[in-house]
Amino acid sequence: MCEVESVDRKKVASVRKHMSDAGDLAELADLFNTLGDSTRVRILNALSLAELCVCDISVLVGLSQSAVSHQLRLLRMAHLVRNRKAGKMVYYALDDDHVRSLMEEGLRHVGEDR
């Protein structure tokens, strides 16, 4: 806490003017909540390297196909992954380069202390 209460009204007004929309910030919080699961992050890491089917992802992350499908559904709902049908196969990939950048920046950040 501040020992002396002193509000810089000009600075507060300037920051308030440039703050993001509350709805956008709520969506961002939901996105980070989705990324708060290590299984989903491992899936995104794998998909950042190649387009994969559920069977491939299942082997890579050591989970059942059913568990992987459930996680992929959550990632699709968050617009982090997309799917592509090829005959009877369904392949998954990162939704766009923003997701790749988000993963790269996050990994760069956690690696800073090493």
RAMO-V14719 format. One record per backbone hydrogen bond with DSSP energy under -0.5 kcal/mol. CO is the residue of the C=O (numbers start at 1). NH is the residue of the N-H. E is the energy in kcal/mol with one decimal. If there is no record, write none. Layout:
BEGIN
co = (CO & CO)
nh = (NH & NH)
e = (E & E)
END
This chain:
BEGIN
co = (4 & 6 & 7 & 8 & 9 & 10 & 11 & 12 & 13 & 14 & 15 & 15 & 16 & 21 & 22 & 23 & 24 & 25 & 26 & 27 & 28 & 29 & 30 & 31 & 33 & 34 & 36 & 37 & 38 & 39 & 40 & 41 & 42 & 43 & 44 & 46 & 46 & 47 & 52 & 53 & 54 & 55 & 56 & 57 & 58 & 58 & 64 & 65 & 66 & 67 & 68 & 69 & 70 & 71 & 72 & 73 & 74 & 75 & 75 & 76 & 80 & 82 & 84 & 86 & 89 & 90 & 91 & 92 & 93 & 96 & 96 & 97 & 98 & 99 & 100 & 101 & 102 & 103 & 104 & 105 & 106 & 107 & 109 & 111)
nh = (6 & 8 & 9 & 12 & 13 & 14 & 15 & 16 & 17 & 18 & 18 & 19 & 19 & 25 & 26 & 27 & 28 & 29 & 30 & 31 & 32 & 33 & 34 & 35 & 36 & 37 & 38 & 41 & 42 & 43 & 44 & 45 & 46 & 47 & 48 & 49 & 50 & 94 & 92 & 57 & 58 & 59 & 60 & 61 & 62 & 63 & 68 & 69 & 70 & 71 & 72 & 73 & 74 & 75 & 76 & 77 & 78 & 80 & 81 & 79 & 95 & 93 & 91 & 89 & 86 & 54 & 84 & 52 & 82 & 99 & 100 & 101 & 102 & 103 & 104 & 105 & 106 & 107 & 108 & 109 & 110 & 111 & 112 & 114)
e = (-0.8 & -0.5 & -1.4 & -2.6 & -2.5 & -2.3 & -2.8 & -2.9 & -2.0 & -1.1 & -0.7 & -1.0 & -0.6 & -2.3 & -2.0 & -2.0 & -2.2 & -2.2 & -2.1 & -2.2 & -2.5 & -2.1 & -2.2 & -2.1 & -0.9 & -0.8 & -0.5 & -2.0 & -2.3 & -2.2 & -2.5 & -2.4 & -2.2 & -2.5 & -1.4 & -1.3 & -1.2 & -0.6 & -3.5 & -2.4 & -2.8 & -1.8 & -2.2 & -2.6 & -1.2 & -1.4 & -2.3 & -2.7 & -2.0 & -2.0 & -2.8 & -2.1 & -1.7 & -2.3 & -2.6 & -2.4 & -1.4 & -2.8 & -1.0 & -1.8 & -2.6 & -2.1 & -3.2 & -1.9 & -3.1 & -0.6 & -2.4 & -2.2 & -2.5 & -0.7 & -1.3 & -2.7 & -2.5 & -2.4 & -2.7 & -3.0 & -2.2 & -2.6 & -2.3 & -2.5 & -2.5 & -1.5 & -1.3 & -1.2)
END
